[in-house]
Amino acid sequence: MEPIDHGQGVATVARPSAADFILRPFREFARIQASGGIVLIGAAVIALVWSNSPWAESYDRLWQTSISVGVGESVLTLPAVLWINDLAMALFFLLVGVEIKRELLVGELASLRKAALPIIAAIGGMAVPGLLYATVNAPHDTLHGWGVPVATDIAFALGVLMLLGPRVPVSLKMFLASLAIADDIGALIVIAVFYTEHLKLAFLLGAAGIVAFLAILSRLGFRHPAIFMLAGLPLWFMVHESGVHATISGVALAMTIPARATVNARQFLADGRTSLAVVERETRGSDLIMTNARLLGAVRAVDFACSQVETPLQRVEHALHPWVAFLIVPVFALANAGATVGA
């Protein structure tokens, strides 16, 4: 412990541990807005280099490796790349769905006037590439792939903008973020309508039942995000088996997560002051929380108050963002960006 004089007495703070020293550079990197874009672009570059290197065969073999998950006769077997594209990316679309719901409620898509420009831009950005692709590929068997250029990946564009930092106007970042959300909605519609084959009604009804059940729980006041996240696995399985693209389950789940806080900011402030007053009083004697039950209770009360003032929707978004930005999307890029460049 190191003493620090604040002018009102001497307080102590813990010295940084070895773990703090080792992890500090990674934490600082994660705080930079551009970090997610850097990792994403880096993963795409690695995929391109790997797939065009003398070890290209290992690249294809890795992502085509079959992985089985299940118990007894209920086993689902998919190539690694499909586990990434269908299951891991369902978490990405859960985050997208959470962002869409937030924007529809209080953000840039909350009114038609605000949403008009990014919606028009998204429609144009989807229609023109799709039509160009269809025109070139009309005589060929590859016409079915028109959905690939339609689903514009704005994550790369946002990553590049973040690399430029404060030199990019905030209004441009906001417009591109709104465009990305509108584009995601359009891409989801394309996937659900045009890329769904052999629809299985029983599984689709099962997925609808899970969504309805979660919506009822939300209306009844169940707030803990874990309830909704645990239901996400059977929902994903039902959607996957129904024939609808499995990533749609992420958006469907997001729509059921409550977007209202249990207490407002004013009540949170009052509760917080009461708990912090206990902390201030108890730390005048011993600040060892392991031996002071009243201090521990006050700290837990502060933690509980924080969980009540933040909406479950915000908590899910905050928890998912680093995993999506630094793991799921880069791995998706690594598994799918390995296009072979012919001579």
C-alpha positions in Angstrom: 0.0 0.0 0.0 1.2 3.5 -0.8 0.2 6.6 1.2 -1.4 9.5 -0.6 -2.1 12.9 1.0 -5.3 14.4 -0.2 -5.1 17.4 2.1 -7.7 15.9 4.4 -5.7 13.1 5.7 -3.7 10.3 4.3 -5.3 7.5 2.3 -3.8 4.4 0.9 -4.1 2.8 -2.5 -2.9 -0.7 -3.5 0.2 -1.0 -5.5 -0.3 -2.4 -9.1 0.1 -6.1 -9.1 2.0 -8.1 -11.7 -1.2 -9.0 -13.5 -2.1 -5.2 -13.7 1.3 -4.5 -15.2 1.0 -7.3 -17.8 -2.6 -6.5 -18.7 -2.4 -2.7 -18.8 -1.3 -2.4 -22.4 -4.2 -4.7 -23.5 -6.7 -2.6 -21.5 -5.4 0.6 -22.9 -5.7 -0.9 -26.4 -9.3 -2.0 -25.8 -10.2 1.6 -24.7 -9.2 3.0 -28.1 -12.2 3.4 -30.4 -10.3 2.2 -33.4 -9.2 -1.0 -31.7 -12.0 -3.2 -33.0 -11.5 -2.0 -36.6 -7.7 -2.6 -36.3 -8.3 -6.2 -35.2 -11.0 -6.8 -37.8 -8.8 -5.5 -40.7 -5.8 -7.4 -39.3 -7.8 -10.7 -39.3 -9.0 -10.1 -42.9 -5.4 -9.5 -44.0 -4.2 -12.7 -42.3 -7.0 -14.7 -44.0 -6.0 -13.3 -47.4 -2.3 -14.0 -46.9 -2.9 -17.4 -45.4 -5.3 -18.5 -48.2 -2.8 -17.5 -50.9 0.3 -18.9 -49.2 1.9 -22.3 -49.6 -0.2 -23.3 -46.5 -3.5 -22.5 -48.2 -4.6 -26.2 -47.9 -4.4 -25.9 -44.1 -6.6 -22.8 -44.2 -9.4 -24.7 -46.0 -8.9 -27.8 -43.9 -9.2 -25.9 -40.6 -12.5 -24.2 -41.4 -14.0 -27.3 -43.0 -13.3 -29.5 -39.9 -16.6 -31.1 -38.7 -17.5 -30.4 -35.1 -20.3 -32.3 -33.3 -22.2 -30.9 -30.4 -25.0 -32.7 -28.5 -25.9 -35.6 -26.3 -26.9 -39.1 -27.3 -28.9 -39.2 -30.6 -29.4 -35.4 -30.5 -26.2 -34.4 -32.1 -25.7 -31.4 -34.5 -22.7 -31.7 -36.8 -21.4 -28.7 -38.8 -18.1 -27.6 -40.3 -16.2 -25.1 -38.1 -17.0 -22.3 -40.5 -20.7 -22.8 -40.1 -20.5 -22.9 -36.3 -18.9 -19.5 -36.7 -21.3 -18.1 -39.3 -24.4 -19.5 -37.7 -23.8 -19.7 -34.0 -21.1 -17.2 -33.2 -22.5 -14.6 -35.6 -25.9 -15.0 -33.9 -24.3 -13.2 -31.0 -23.1 -10.5 -33.4 -26.7 -10.1 -34.6 -27.9 -10.1 -31.0 -25.8 -7.0 -30.5 -27.1 -5.6 -33.8 -30.6 -6.3 -32.7 -30.0 -4.6 -29.3 -28.6 -1.5 -31.1 -31.5 -1.5 -33.5 -34.0 -1.6 -30.7 -32.2 1.2 -28.8 -32.1 3.3 -32.0 -35.8 2.7 -32.7 -36.8 3.7 -29.2 -34.6 6.7 -28.4 -32.0 7.1 -31.2 -31.5 8.0 -34.8 -34.3 5.7 -36.0 -36.8 6.9 -33.4 -38.6 9.1 -35.9 -39.2 8.9 -39.7 -37.6 12.3 -40.2 -34.4 11.2 -38.5 -34.3 7.8 -40.2 -35.2 8.9 -43.7 -31.7 9.7 -45.0 -29.9 6.6 -43.7 -32.8 4.4 -44.8 -32.7 5.8 -48.3 -28.9 5.5 -48.4 -29.1 1.9 -47.2 -31.7 0.9 -49.8 -29.5 2.5 -52.5 -26.4 0.8 -51.1 -28.2 -2.6 -51.2 -30.1 -2.3 -54.5 -27.3 -1.0 -56.8 -24.7 -3.7 -55.9 -27.4 -6.4 -56.1 -28.5 -5.2 -59.5 -25.0 -4.9 -60.9 -24.2 -8.4 -59.6 -27.4 -9.8 -61.1 -26.7 -8.1 -64.5 -23.2 -9.7 -64.7 -24.2 -13.1 -63.4 -27.6 -13.5 -65.0 -26.5 -16.1 -67.6 -24.6 -18.1 -65.0 -25.3 -20.4 -62.1 -23.9 -17.9 -59.7 -26.9 -15.6 -59.8 -28.1 -17.0 -56.4 -25.2 -15.1 -54.8 -26.7 -11.7 -55.4 -27.3 -11.4 -51.6 -23.6 -11.2 -50.9 -23.0 -7.7 -52.3 -26.4 -6.6 -51.0 -25.4 -7.2 -47.4 -22.8 -4.4 -47.2 -20.3 -4.9 -44.5 -20.1 -1.3 -43.0 -18.0 -2.6 -40.1 -14.9 -2.1 -42.2 -15.9 1.4 -43.1 -16.5 2.3 -39.5 -13.2 0.7 -38.5 -11.4 2.9 -41.0 -13.2 6.0 -39.8 -12.2 5.2 -36.2 -8.6 4.9 -37.3 -8.7 8.6 -38.2 -9.9 9.5 -34.7 -11.1 13.1 -34.0 -10.2 14.2 -37.6 -13.5 12.7 -38.7 -16.6 14.9 -38.0 -19.0 13.4 -35.4 -21.9 13.9 -37.7 -20.3 11.7 -40.3 -19.8 8.9 -37.7 -23.4 9.2 -36.6 -24.7 9.0 -40.2 -22.6 6.0 -41.0 -23.6 4.3 -37.8 -27.3 4.9 -38.6 -26.7 3.7 -42.1 -25.1 0.6 -40.8 -28.2 -0.1 -38.6 -30.6 0.5 -41.5 -28.4 -1.7 -43.7 -28.5 -4.5 -41.1 -32.3 -4.4 -41.0 -32.4 -4.7 -44.8 -29.8 -7.5 -44.8 -31.9 -9.4 -42.2 -35.0 -9.1 -44.4 -33.0 -10.4 -47.4 -31.7 -13.4 -45.4 -35.1 -14.3 -44.0 -37.1 -13.9 -47.2 -34.7 -15.0 -50.0 -32.3 -17.4 -48.3 -34.7 -19.6 -46.4 -35.2 -23.1 -47.9 -37.2 -26.1 -46.8 -39.1 -24.3 -44.0 -40.0 -26.7 -41.1 -43.1 -25.3 -39.5 -42.8 -27.3 -36.2 -39.4 -25.8 -35.4 -40.5 -22.3 -36.5 -43.5 -22.5 -34.2 -41.2 -23.7 -31.4 -39.0 -20.6 -32.0 -42.1 -18.4 -32.0 -43.2 -19.9 -28.7 -39.8 -19.2 -27.1 -39.9 -15.6 -28.3 -43.5 -15.2 -27.0 -42.5 -16.7 -23.6 -39.6 -14.3 -23.3 -41.9 -11.3 -24.3 -44.3 -12.4 -21.5 -41.5 -12.6 -19.0 -40.4 -9.1 -20.0 -43.9 -7.7 -19.5 -44.2 -9.4 -16.1 -41.1 -7.6 -15.0 -38.3 -10.2 -15.2 -35.2 -8.1 -15.6 -32.1 -10.2 -15.3 -30.3 -10.6 -18.7 -29.2 -14.1 -17.9 -32.8 -15.4 -18.2 -33.0 -14.1 -21.8 -29.4 -15.2 -22.7 -30.0 -18.8 -21.5 -33.2 -19.0 -23.6 -31.1 -17.9 -26.6 -29.6 -21.4 -27.1 -32.9 -23.3 -27.6 -34.1 -20.4 -29.7 -31.1 -20.6 -31.9 -31.5 -24.3 -32.3 -35.2 -24.0 -33.2 -34.5 -21.3 -35.8 -31.5 -23.2 -37.2 -33.6 -26.4 -37.6 -36.6 -24.5 -39.0 -34.7 -23.6 -42.2 -34.5 -19.8 -41.5 -31.0 -18.5 -41.2 -29.9 -19.1 -37.6 -28.5 -15.5 -37.1 -32.1 -14.2 -37.2 -32.5 -15.7 -33.7 -30.1 -13.1 -32.3 -32.3 -10.2 -33.5 -35.5 -12.0 -32.3 -33.9 -12.5 -28.9 -32.9 -8.8 -28.7 -36.4 -7.6 -29.3 -37.6 -9.4 -26.1 -34.9 -7.9 -23.8 -36.5 -5.2 -21.5 -35.5 -1.6 -22.4 -36.8 0.0 -19.2 -34.9 0.5 -15.9 -36.4 -0.5 -12.6 -35.6 2.8 -11.0 -35.0 6.3 -12.5 -31.9 8.3 -12.1 -33.3 10.4 -9.3 -34.2 7.3 -7.2 -30.7 5.9 -8.0 -29.1 9.1 -6.7 -31.0 8.9 -3.4 -30.3 5.2 -2.9 -26.7 5.7 -3.8 -26.2 8.6 -1.3 -27.7 6.5 1.5 -25.4 3.6 0.8 -22.3 5.8 0.3 -23.0 7.5 3.6 -22.8 4.1 5.3 -19.5 3.4 3.5 -18.1 6.8 4.7 -19.2 6.1 8.2 -17.9 2.6 8.4 -14.5 3.3 6.8 -13.6 5.8 9.6 -12.9 2.7 11.7 -11.8 -0.3 9.7 -12.0 -0.3 5.9 -11.4 -4.1 5.7 -14.5 -5.3 3.9 -13.9 -8.9 4.8 -14.6 -8.2 8.5 -17.1 -5.3 8.3 -20.6 -6.7 7.5 -22.2 -3.2 7.3 -19.6 -2.0 4.9 -20.0 -5.1 2.7 -23.8 -4.6 2.8 -23.5 -1.0 1.7 -21.2 -1.9 -1.2 -23.6 -4.6 -2.3 -26.4 -2.0 -2.1 -24.5 0.3 -4.4 -23.9 -2.5 -6.8 -27.6 -3.5 -6.8 -28.6 0.2 -7.3 -26.4 0.3 -10.4 -28.0 -2.8 -11.8 -31.5 -1.4 -11.3 -30.8 2.0 -13.0 -29.3 0.5 -16.1 -31.7 -1.2 -18.5 -31.2 -4.9 -19.2 -30.9 -3.9 -22.9 -27.9 -1.6 -22.0 -26.3 -4.3 -19.8 -26.4 -6.9 -22.6 -25.0 -4.3 -25.1 -22.2 -3.4 -22.8 -21.3 -7.0 -22.0 -21.4 -8.2 -25.6 -19.5 -5.4 -27.3 -15.9 -6.4 -26.4 -16.6 -10.0 -27.3 -18.1 -9.1 -30.6 -15.5 -6.5 -31.5 -12.4 -8.4 -30.4 -13.3 -12.0 -30.9 -16.4 -12.9 -32.9 -16.2 -10.5 -35.8 -12.4 -11.0 -36.3 -12.8 -14.8 -36.2 -15.6 -14.4 -38.7 -13.3 -12.4 -41.0 -10.5 -14.9 -40.5 -12.7 -17.8 -41.5 -14.5 -16.1 -44.5 -12.1 -13.5 -46.0 -9.7 -16.1 -47.4 -10.4 -15.5 -51.1 -7.9 -17.1 -53.4 -6.4 -14.6 -55.8 -6.0 -16.3 -59.2 -3.2 -15.6 -61.6 
